[in-house]
């Protein structure tokens, strides 16, 4: 493996620390092999029995953890965080990985779902085998993913009995440490400690992150949050709720946004903005443990009911001040970046095909998914840097060999001259290898064509390095 080919891998794994340095070398080899066969099986990526067996041994090694595999990537994310100025959005969300196994207990269970009715008309319940992952993705305010800051894996066995406990007592009285919701607090604590600049971090989450303990932890750590509210909490002196208080706040501005309907067609929506500072009270069962907080409530609501899509109705809660329509719109744009974590999960499942893995235990699957996380971030980063820094030097992403190959493989378009050989030009060439047409009216290339193009470029590099002589020469 040539040094220039592995340049990005070396940078990404520089901070990895293993008990045996040979494990670090094996991880670098695995990352290189899987990057060239994204979405394929381990035997396909490794190509021979020796490397395949070494990969299986790596994932079954009890001395290796997912934290050690991702440790270098976390440090690389920290360096990228330090290299940018201004606030950075730390987007959190959870996803599930489902598997079919003869012995599902070796992987774990995620949930029970209704499988329909049997011949007697009784409902059948099916237990889903799989893992859950909660990730924190650092993203600039322009949408460039800097990398993962924290990742947690678990199965529902860890919190077995919590649902039964909630049926006996008020759920708000169950300590946060006994709930799956603790993952939101753990990731906030880990990512804030990683970056070391809590004042620059804006932790963003969907309605599942509307947790009072999270708000209190953010104040304790000196960091910020912006989450979508789902709980109508008591406000003021406790005689009214947040919804009742916001109903008295007049509309303070309007904002036009682009949305897509159920068929993917673009549409224009005008939302009405209202915002104010409110004193928010903790849940009744926890008022002795947590103080009241003064927070900003930002409500963005579409006045009418659209015909082909759901109505926009966002109620956001944050400790950040909102004094004008411009700052309110800024917070809406920041929250809209939450979708970046969904795209990251899509690359994990559709690009790396993490749910097609055949490893038999949760421990092995977690280590494999940790490797996939690094690959998924790389594809996502290349896709988004094409849009956020199109005029950068191509050497920021590609090696000299890759640049030469792309110049030979993909002809320049008529509108390009030699001085225009920017990063965007070469990333577009990679996308064209993956099926992107690059017409004038086409949007920027997406993740799918990027990972297809990168896989094809890897195969072409392999052939160019072999330089096999033609038969008959």
N, C-alpha and C positions, 0 to 999 in steps of 0.2 A: 504494500500500500504506500503510494508516494506521499511525501509530506504535503505537497500542495493540494492533493485530493482530500486529505484529512484535515485541512486547515481549520474549517469551521468546527469539526468534531473536537479537535484539540482545544480550541478556545472554549467550547461549551462544557467540556469535561475537565477543565484545568483544575477546578476546585474539588474534584472527587477524591475521597479518601477511603481506601479499603484496607482491611487487615493484611492483605497480600497484594503486592503491586501487579501480580499476574492477572488478578481479577479486573484491575483497571484496564490492562491491555485487552483482555477479552471483551470488556464492555465497548471499547473503541472499535474493535473489529465487528462486533454485533451491530453497532449503530451504523457503521459503514455498509455492512451487508444488507441490513433492512432498509436503509435509505435508498438503495438501488433496486429494491424489490418491494416497494411499498404496497401493502394490501395482500401480499402473497404469504404463503405458509413459511414456517421456519426452515424446513428442508429445501424449499425453492430458493430462499434467500441465501442459505449457506452453501448449496450446490454440491456438497460431498458429505459422506458419512462422518468424517473426522470433525469438520466444523459443526455439523448438526449435533453430534454427540456432545461437543464442547458447549454448545448453546443450551442444550437440555441440562447439562450439569451446572451451568451458571445459574439458570432459573431455579434449580432445585437445591442450591447451596444454602444451607441454613445460616451461614456467616454473612450473607448479603441481605440487605433490606431495601425497600423502595426509597427510604430516606437517603441511603448512601448512593443509589443510582441517580437520584435527582439532585443530590447535594451540589454537584458542579454546575448544573443548570441554574439552581437558585442563586449561586454566587455570580454567574454570568448575568442573570436578571438584575442583580444588585448593581453591577457595573453599568449596565445600560440605564438603569434608573438614575444613577449618579451623573450620567452623561447628558441627561435632558434637564431642562429648566422648567420651573412652574409645577403646578399640581399634576399628580399621576393618579389615574383611576384604578382601583383594585377591585375587579369585578368578581363576585363569588356566585357559585351556583353548584347544584348537585346533578349528577346523571347516574343512570343505572346501566349495568352491563349484564345481559341475560344470556344463559347458556343451557344447552341440553346435555345432561349427564346421567349415566346409569346410577351413579352414587352422588346425588346432589348435596348430601351432607358434607362432602369434602370441599365443596366450594362455598356453600352458604345459601341462604334464602333472602329474597328481597320483599316479596309480598304474596298475597293470595288473591286470585282473580276468579271471576265467574266464568266458567267454561260452557255455559248453556245448561240445558235440561237433559236428563236421561230419559229412557223409555217410559219410566213411571211418572215423569213430569216433575221430578225433583231437581233442584239446582245442584250442579256439580262445581266444586271449588278446586282450583288448580294452584299449586304452590310453585312460584317462579324461582328458579335457581339462578343465582347471580351475585354480583357485587355492587356496591354503591361507591361513588367517588365524589368528593367535594373539593373543588379546585378554586384557587384565587389567581386570576390572570391580571397582570399589570399592563395597563393600556394608557397610551398618551391621550390627551384631550383631542388630538387629531385622528385617533383610531389606530395607531401603530402598536401592535402587541409586543411588549418588551420581554415577556416570558412569565413563567409561573413563579409565584411567591410562596405558595403553600398548597399541599395536597393531602387529603385524608381519605383512606380506604376503610370500609367496614361492611359487615353484614348485619341483618336485623337480629341475629343471635345476641349481639352485644347489648341490645336494649330490650331483650325478651322480658316481658312482664310489665312494661311501662303502660301499654294500652289497657291492660286489666286494672292497673293502679288508677288510671284516669277515670275508670268507670265507678270507682269507689269514692274518690275525693275530687274536689274542684281541680281541673288541670292546671290552673294558675298557681296552685299551692305545691305542685310537684317541683322539686329543685331542678334547676337547669342542668345540673351535672348528671341527672338521671334521664335526660331526654336527648334525642338525636340532635336537637337544636344546638347543643353545645358545640357542634362543629363550626358554626358561624363565629363563635367567640374564639375558638382555638385558632382558626385561620386568621382572624383579625390580629390576634396576639402574635402569631408566628410571622406574618408578613410585615407587621409594624416593626418587630425586632430585627428582621432581616434588613430592611431599608435604613433604619436608624434615623429617619427624618419623619416622624409621625405627622407633623404639621403639613407635609406635602401630600399625604395619602388621603384619598377620598374613597371609602369603602362603599361599594354599590351592590345592592341586592334586590331581589324581587319581593313579592308579598310574604314569602316564607321567612324572610329575614326581619320582619317586623316584630322584634324581640326587645323588650324593655331592658333586659340585662345587657344586650348589645349596645344600647344607647349609653348605659352607665359605664360600660367598659371603654367605649370610645372616649368619654370624658376623662376617665382615669388614665388612659394612655396618651392623651393629648392629641388624638387623631380625629378624623371627620368621617361622617357617614351620610349616605343619601339612599334611602330605601323607599319602596312603594308600600304604603300603609294598607293593612287589611283589617286592623282592629280599631273599633270606634272607642277610644279610650276616654276616660273622664278628664275634663279640662277645667282650667280656672280654679274655682273654689270647690269643685266636685259636684256642682249642681247641674252641669250640662256636659255634653260630650263634644268631641272634636267636630263631628259632622254638624251638630247643632250650632256650634260657634262659627264654623266656616260658612254656614247658610246665611249668616248675618253680614258677612264680608262682601262688599260690592265687587263687581268685575273691574279689574284694574288694567286690563290690556287684552289684546288678541294677538294670536300668532298663527301663521299659516305653515303647515307642514305637509310633506309628501308622504303618502302611505300607499300600501298595496291592498287590493281587495282579495277575496278568496281565490281568484283565478290568477293572481299575480300582476294584475294591471295597475298602473300608477293612478293615483287619485289625489286630489287636493282636499285637505281638511283644515278648517279654521277652529282653533280651540280658544276658549275664554280663560283668562288667567286671573286667579285671586290668590293672595298670600298674606300671611300675618304671623306674628310671634304669639305662641300660646304657652301657658303653664300646663304641662302634661303630668298627670298623676300616675304612679305605678299601679299595677293590679292590686285589687283589694287585699288579696292574701299575702302580698309582699311589701306592703306600705311601711312596715317596720324595718325592713332590710334595705330598701332602696329609696333615695330621695326623689322629690319632684324635680322635673327638668323643664327649662324654658327652651322650646324648640320652634323651628319654623315649619309651618304647614303650607305647601304649595299645591294648589288644585288647578289642573288643566282639564277642562271639560268641553266636549263638543256639544253645542246646544241642540242640534237635531239628531235624528236617528237615520244613518245612511242605509241605503237599500241593499248594498252588496257586501257589507263588512260590519264588524262590531263598532260601536261608538267608542271614541276615545274618552276615557274617564280615568285620569291618573291623579291620585292623591299622594304626594310625596312628602316625606318627613325627614328633616335634617337639622343639625345644629348650626349650619352655616347661615349667615344673614342673607336675606333677600330684600333689598330696598328699592328695586326698580324693575321695570319690565325686562331690561337687558339682562340683569342678573338672574331673573326668573327663567328667561329663555336659555341662558347658559346652563342652568341646572337641568332643564329638560333635555338639552343636548347631551349632557353628561349621563343622565339616566338612560338615554337611548343607546349609549355605548354598551349597556348591559348585554345587548344581543351578540357582542363579540364572543362571549363565553359559550353561547349556543353554537356559533360557527366553529369554535375550537372543538367542542364535543362532536359536531358533525364530521370533522376531519378525522377524529379518533375512530369513529364508528364506520364511516363510509370510505375514508381514504386508507387508514391502517387496518380496517376491518377487525377491530379488537374483539368483537363478539364472535368471530369465526375461529378464534384460537382454540386449540384442542388440548391444552395443558389441563391436568386433572384436578389440581388443588388450588385453593384460593391464594396461598402463598406464592405459587409459581405464576399465576395469572396476574397478580398485583405487580410483580417485578417486570413482566412483559409489558403491561400497560404503562408502567413508568417509563420504559424505553420508548414506547409509542408516543408518550406525552412530549418528549423532546423532538421527535420527528414531526409531530403535528404542529408544534409551535413553529418549527423551521419553515414548513410549507405556508402557514398562515402569515408569518413575518414576511416572507418573500412576496406573497400576494399583496400585502398592504403597503410594503415599502415601495412597490411599483407606483402606488397612488400618492403616498405622502412625500417621497423624495425621488421623483422621476429623473431629475437632472444630476443625480449623484454619479460618482465614478463606478463603472461596472465591477471593478476589483473589490468593492465593498461586499459583494455577494459571491462573485464567481472567480475561479482560478484562471490563470493565463491559458491553460490547456482548454478549458471550457469555452473561453472567449474565442479562441482560434477555431475550435470545432463548430461553434455556432455561426461564425462568419462563413465557413465552408458549406455548412448544411442548409442554412436558411438564407436565401438571398435578401439583400436590403430592399426595402420598398422604394418606389420612385421618389418619394418626398424626403428621403434620408440622404444626407451627404456625410462624408467621413468625419467631419467635426461634430456631428450630431450623435456619435456613438455613446450615448448615455446609458445608465442602468436600465431605464425604461425600455430602450431599444432591445437590449439583450434578454430582459425578462419577457418581453413580447415574443421574441424568437423561441424561447423555451415554451411559452404557452402555445405557439403555433405547432410545435412538435407534439403537443397534447391535443390538438384539434381546434385550437382557436383560429378563427378566420381573419381577424385583424382588419375588418372593414372599417371605413371611416365612421359609420354609424354605430358600431359595436361598443358596448360598455367595456371598461377595463377587464382584463382576464380574471377569472375567479379561481378558487382553490382547486377545483376538479381538474381543469386543464393544466394548472401548474404542477400538480403532483404527477399527472400523466406525462407531461413534458420532461420533468426531472427524472422520472424512471427511464424514459426512453433515452435521454441524454447519458445516463449512467451506462446503459447497455452499449451505446455508441462509443463511449470512452473506453469501455472494456475491449471492444473490437479494435479500436485504434491503437491501444497499448500492446495488443497481441501481435499485430502486424504479420498475420500469417501469410506466407507466400501463396500466390495463386497457382492452382494446379496447371501444369503444362509450361510454366515459365522456366 
